[in-house]
Amino acid sequence: MKKKVLVCGATGFIGRNIAEFYANQKDFEVHGTYFNSKPFKNSKIKMIKVDLTKEDDVNNLLKKGFDVLIQAAAITSGAKDIVNKPYYHVTDNAVMNSLIFRSAFEYNIGHVVFFSCTVMHQSSNIPLKETDFDANKEIHPNYFGVGWTKVYIEKMCEFYSRIGNTKYTVIRHTNIFGPYDKYDLEKSHVFGATMTKVMTTKEGGKIVVWGTGKEERDLLYVSNVVDFVDLTVKKQKNKFELFNVGCGSSISVSDLVKKIISHSKKNIEIEYDLSKPSIKTKLCLDTTKANKLFGWKPKVSLDEGIQRTIEWYKSNIL
């Protein structure tokens, strides 16, 4: 009998990659939610329009019964909104997840996978373990709202795992990139914004990088995250687990820009605009736990991921 999988946020970046992955597995029946975005066409995915911030919508969806719920729906954007509209990521995400988790509890959903991220962590020169988050230390001022919201939602997962039958996995992932990411300059993260700038700049042109380019990020190609989700769906035994999922090393924004330009085979100059917002932190994750429990490690390197993304961008966006 096929496992029923629900991907919330199936039109989003991570959600779409996961939904398409499971649609190609013969043992899964895939359902996906959308709301503001247009649903994509895939005969193997049943798309459902749902406002996940409305209680009745969420309950009507989850009472259909699912073995696995992958919660990839979120309000997200880039550094500009985090700096200028810090409230943007807080309210709707807290409401959405509160309703989904309560409904998952009431309708006995088998397993919920939630995508957190690393914004609660302080900047660090060494790879951080899951246990390295210290709630007594101040979260970066730009990330205060979104960081504590993510911590709250992680703890909500743990709470429901203790009182109900639903198993929970929290994935604290680093900067993910690849096909279906946001590639518009207003809302995309550093990778998507840089890819767009490089791919749309003519030979011999110039691109502008926000800030000094010295901040460092841990970047992971999206298929590596999908691999991890599949492992946790198949192998997780405990009612609650929190995992780091990342590359395990960091690269400066400046070096990333140079790498993408190099892979594009274009001759492009770089200019740094120090007046624009950037968040000066360094972060990468220790993924020993994911490796120890499930044997997970990234199969696709940063360079291979960049090359794959450029090919996808040429075929799908240009």
C-alpha positions as CSV (number, residue, x, y, z in Angstrom):
1,M,0.0,0.0,0.0
2,K,1.3,3.5,-0.9
3,K,2.3,5.9,1.8
4,K,0.3,9.2,1.7
5,V,2.7,12.2,1.7
6,L,1.6,15.8,2.1
7,V,4.1,18.5,1.1
8,C,3.0,21.9,2.5
9,G,4.4,24.6,0.4
10,A,4.8,22.4,-2.7
11,T,5.2,25.4,-5.0
12,G,8.1,26.8,-2.9
13,F,11.8,26.0,-3.4
14,I,12.4,23.1,-1.0
15,G,8.8,21.9,-1.2
16,R,8.8,21.5,-4.9
17,N,12.1,19.6,-5.0
18,I,10.7,17.2,-2.3
19,A,7.3,16.8,-4.0
20,E,8.8,16.0,-7.3
21,F,11.3,13.5,-5.7
22,Y,8.4,11.6,-4.0
23,A,6.3,11.8,-7.2
24,N,8.9,9.7,-8.9
25,Q,8.9,7.0,-6.1
26,K,6.4,4.2,-6.8
27,D,5.6,3.7,-3.0
28,F,4.2,7.1,-2.4
29,E,1.0,9.0,-3.1
30,V,1.9,12.7,-3.2
31,H,-0.3,15.7,-2.3
32,G,1.0,19.3,-2.3
33,T,-0.4,22.6,-1.1
34,Y,-0.2,26.0,-2.7
35,F,-1.8,29.4,-2.0
36,N,-0.4,32.6,-3.5
37,S,1.8,30.9,-6.1
38,K,0.4,29.2,-9.2
39,P,0.2,25.4,-9.0
40,F,2.6,23.6,-11.3
41,K,1.4,20.7,-13.5
42,N,2.5,17.2,-12.5
43,S,0.1,14.3,-13.0
44,K,1.7,12.4,-10.1
45,I,1.1,15.2,-7.5
46,K,-2.4,16.2,-6.3
47,M,-2.3,20.0,-5.8
48,I,-4.6,21.5,-3.2
49,K,-5.2,25.3,-2.6
50,V,-5.1,26.0,1.1
51,D,-4.5,29.0,3.3
52,L,-2.4,27.5,6.1
53,T,-3.0,30.4,8.4
54,K,-6.7,29.6,8.5
55,E,-7.8,26.9,11.1
56,D,-10.7,25.5,9.1
57,D,-8.5,25.2,5.9
58,V,-5.8,23.3,7.9
59,N,-8.3,20.9,9.6
60,N,-10.2,20.1,6.4
61,L,-6.8,19.3,4.8
62,L,-5.3,17.1,7.5
63,K,-8.5,15.2,8.3
64,K,-8.0,13.4,5.0
65,G,-5.2,11.5,6.8
66,F,-1.5,11.3,5.9
67,D,1.4,9.1,6.8
68,V,4.0,11.8,6.3
69,L,3.6,15.6,6.4
70,I,6.5,17.7,5.2
71,Q,6.1,21.2,6.4
72,A,8.1,23.3,3.9
73,A,5.6,26.2,3.8
74,A,6.9,29.6,5.1
75,I,7.1,33.3,4.6
76,T,10.7,33.8,3.4
77,S,12.8,36.5,1.8
78,G,16.4,37.9,1.7
79,A,18.6,40.2,3.7
80,K,16.7,43.4,2.6
81,D,13.4,42.3,4.3
82,I,15.2,40.9,7.3
83,V,16.9,44.3,7.9
84,N,14.0,46.6,6.8
85,K,10.9,44.6,7.7
86,P,12.0,42.3,10.6
87,Y,8.4,41.5,11.6
88,Y,7.8,40.0,8.1
89,H,8.9,36.4,9.0
90,V,7.4,36.2,12.5
91,T,3.6,36.3,12.8
92,D,2.3,34.2,9.8
93,N,5.0,31.5,10.3
94,A,4.1,31.1,14.0
95,V,0.3,31.0,13.3
96,M,0.7,28.6,10.4
97,N,2.9,26.0,12.3
98,S,0.7,26.2,15.4
99,L,-2.4,25.3,13.4
100,I,-0.6,22.5,11.4
101,F,0.9,20.8,14.4
102,R,-2.3,20.9,16.5
103,S,-4.2,19.5,13.5
104,A,-1.5,16.8,13.0
105,F,-2.0,15.9,16.7
106,E,-5.8,15.7,16.4
107,Y,-5.8,13.7,13.2
108,N,-2.9,11.4,14.2
109,I,-0.5,12.2,11.3
110,G,2.3,9.6,11.4
111,H,5.4,11.8,10.9
112,V,5.9,15.5,10.6
113,V,9.2,17.0,9.1
114,F,9.7,20.7,9.8
115,F,12.3,22.9,8.2
116,S,13.9,25.2,10.7
117,C,17.2,27.1,9.9
118,T,20.3,28.4,11.5
119,V,19.3,32.0,12.3
120,M,19.2,31.4,16.0
121,H,22.9,30.6,16.1
122,Q,25.6,33.2,16.9
123,S,28.4,33.7,14.4
124,S,31.1,31.1,14.9
125,N,34.6,30.2,13.6
126,I,34.0,26.5,14.2
127,P,31.2,24.2,12.8
128,L,28.3,24.2,15.3
129,K,26.6,21.1,16.6
130,E,22.8,20.9,17.3
131,T,23.6,21.3,21.1
132,D,25.6,24.5,20.6
133,F,22.6,26.8,20.6
134,D,22.7,28.8,23.9
135,A,19.4,30.4,24.7
136,N,21.2,32.7,27.2
137,K,23.3,34.4,24.5
138,E,21.9,37.2,22.4
139,I,20.7,36.3,18.9
140,H,22.1,38.6,16.2
141,P,19.9,41.8,16.3
142,N,18.8,41.4,12.6
143,Y,17.7,37.8,13.3
144,F,16.1,38.4,16.8
145,G,12.4,38.0,15.7
146,V,12.9,35.2,13.1
147,G,15.4,33.4,15.3
148,W,13.2,33.2,18.4
149,T,10.2,32.3,16.2
150,K,12.2,29.3,14.8
151,V,13.3,28.2,18.3
152,Y,9.6,28.4,19.4
153,I,8.4,26.3,16.5
154,E,11.2,23.8,17.1
155,K,10.0,23.5,20.7
156,M,6.4,23.1,19.6
157,C,7.5,20.1,17.5
158,E,9.1,18.6,20.6
159,F,6.0,19.4,22.7
160,Y,3.6,17.6,20.3
161,S,5.9,14.7,20.0
162,R,5.7,14.2,23.8
163,I,1.9,14.4,24.1
164,G,0.7,12.6,20.9
165,N,1.5,9.7,18.5
166,T,3.1,11.9,15.8
167,K,6.8,11.6,15.2
168,Y,8.7,14.9,14.5
169,T,11.9,15.7,12.7
170,V,13.3,19.2,12.9
171,I,15.8,20.1,10.2
172,R,18.2,23.0,11.0
173,H,19.5,23.6,7.5
174,T,22.0,26.0,6.1
175,N,21.7,28.1,2.9
176,I,20.1,25.8,0.4
177,F,20.4,26.4,-3.4
178,G,19.4,24.9,-6.7
179,P,16.4,24.5,-9.1
180,Y,13.2,26.4,-8.2
181,D,14.9,28.7,-5.8
182,K,13.8,32.4,-5.8
183,Y,15.8,34.2,-8.5
184,D,14.4,37.7,-8.2
185,L,16.6,40.3,-6.6
186,E,14.0,41.5,-4.1
187,K,13.2,38.3,-2.3
188,S,16.1,35.8,-3.0
189,H,18.8,34.8,-0.7
190,V,22.5,35.4,-1.4
191,F,22.9,32.5,-3.9
192,G,19.7,33.2,-5.9
193,A,20.5,36.9,-6.1
194,T,24.1,36.3,-7.2
195,M,23.0,33.7,-9.8
196,T,20.5,36.1,-11.3
197,K,23.0,38.9,-11.4
198,V,25.7,36.7,-13.1
199,M,23.3,35.1,-15.6
200,T,21.7,38.3,-16.7
201,T,24.9,40.4,-17.0
202,K,26.4,40.6,-20.4
203,E,30.0,39.6,-21.2
204,G,32.4,42.2,-20.0
205,G,29.8,43.8,-17.7
206,K,29.8,44.4,-13.9
207,I,27.8,43.1,-11.0
208,V,27.3,44.8,-7.6
209,V,27.6,42.8,-4.4
210,W,25.9,44.2,-1.3
211,G,28.3,45.0,1.6
212,T,31.9,43.9,1.8
213,G,31.3,40.3,0.7
214,K,33.3,39.0,3.8
215,E,30.4,37.3,5.5
216,E,30.5,33.5,5.2
217,R,27.8,31.0,4.5
218,D,27.5,27.2,4.6
219,L,25.9,26.4,1.2
220,L,24.2,23.1,0.3
221,Y,22.7,21.9,-3.0
222,V,19.0,21.0,-2.6
223,S,19.2,17.3,-3.7
224,N,21.4,16.7,-0.6
225,V,18.5,18.0,1.6
226,V,15.9,15.8,-0.2
227,D,18.2,12.8,0.4
228,F,18.2,13.6,4.1
229,V,14.4,14.0,4.2
230,D,14.0,10.6,2.6
231,L,16.4,9.0,5.1
232,T,14.5,10.4,8.1
233,V,11.2,9.3,6.7
234,K,12.5,5.7,6.3
235,K,14.8,5.4,9.3
236,Q,13.9,7.7,12.2
237,K,12.9,5.6,15.3
238,N,12.6,8.3,18.1
239,K,9.5,10.4,18.5
240,F,11.6,13.7,18.2
241,E,14.9,14.4,16.6
242,L,16.6,17.7,15.7
243,F,19.3,17.5,12.9
244,N,21.8,19.8,11.4
245,V,21.9,19.5,7.6
246,G,24.6,21.5,5.9
247,C,27.9,21.3,3.9
248,G,30.1,21.5,7.0
249,S,32.3,24.4,5.8
250,S,31.7,28.0,4.9
251,I,32.5,30.2,1.9
252,S,32.6,34.0,1.8
253,V,30.0,35.8,-0.3
254,S,32.9,37.3,-2.3
255,D,34.4,33.9,-3.1
256,L,30.9,32.5,-3.9
257,V,30.4,35.3,-6.5
258,K,33.8,34.6,-8.1
259,K,32.9,30.9,-8.2
260,I,29.6,31.4,-9.9
261,I,31.2,33.8,-12.4
262,S,33.9,31.2,-13.1
263,H,31.4,28.5,-13.8
264,S,29.3,30.8,-16.0
265,K,32.5,31.2,-18.2
266,K,31.8,35.0,-18.4
267,N,34.2,37.8,-18.0
268,I,32.4,40.0,-15.3
269,E,33.7,42.6,-12.9
270,I,32.7,42.8,-9.2
271,E,31.9,46.0,-7.4
272,Y,31.0,46.2,-3.6
273,D,28.3,48.6,-2.5
274,L,28.9,49.2,1.2
275,S,25.7,51.3,1.6
276,K,23.5,48.2,1.0
277,P,22.3,45.9,3.9
278,S,24.3,42.8,4.5
279,I,24.5,40.7,7.7
280,K,28.1,40.2,8.8
281,T,28.3,36.7,10.2
282,K,30.2,33.4,9.7
283,L,28.4,30.1,10.1
284,C,28.7,26.5,9.2
285,L,27.2,23.3,10.7
286,D,28.6,20.1,12.2
287,T,26.5,17.3,10.7
288,T,28.0,14.4,12.6
289,K,24.6,13.4,14.1
290,A,23.0,13.0,10.6
291,N,26.0,11.0,9.5
292,K,26.1,8.8,12.6
293,L,22.3,8.0,12.8
294,F,21.5,7.7,9.0
295,G,24.8,7.6,7.2
296,W,24.0,10.9,5.5
297,K,26.6,13.2,3.9
298,P,26.3,15.5,0.9
299,K,26.6,13.7,-2.4
300,V,26.6,16.8,-4.5
301,S,29.5,19.3,-3.9
302,L,29.2,23.1,-4.1
303,D,31.0,23.2,-7.5
304,E,28.8,20.5,-9.0
305,G,25.7,22.1,-7.5
306,I,26.6,25.5,-9.1
307,Q,27.1,23.8,-12.4
308,R,23.8,22.0,-12.2
309,T,22.0,25.2,-11.2
310,I,23.5,27.1,-14.1
311,E,22.3,24.5,-16.5
312,W,18.8,24.5,-14.9
313,Y,18.7,28.3,-15.0
314,K,19.6,28.4,-18.7
315,S,16.8,25.9,-19.5
316,N,14.1,27.2,-17.2
317,I,14.6,31.0,-16.7
318,L,16.7,32.5,-19.5
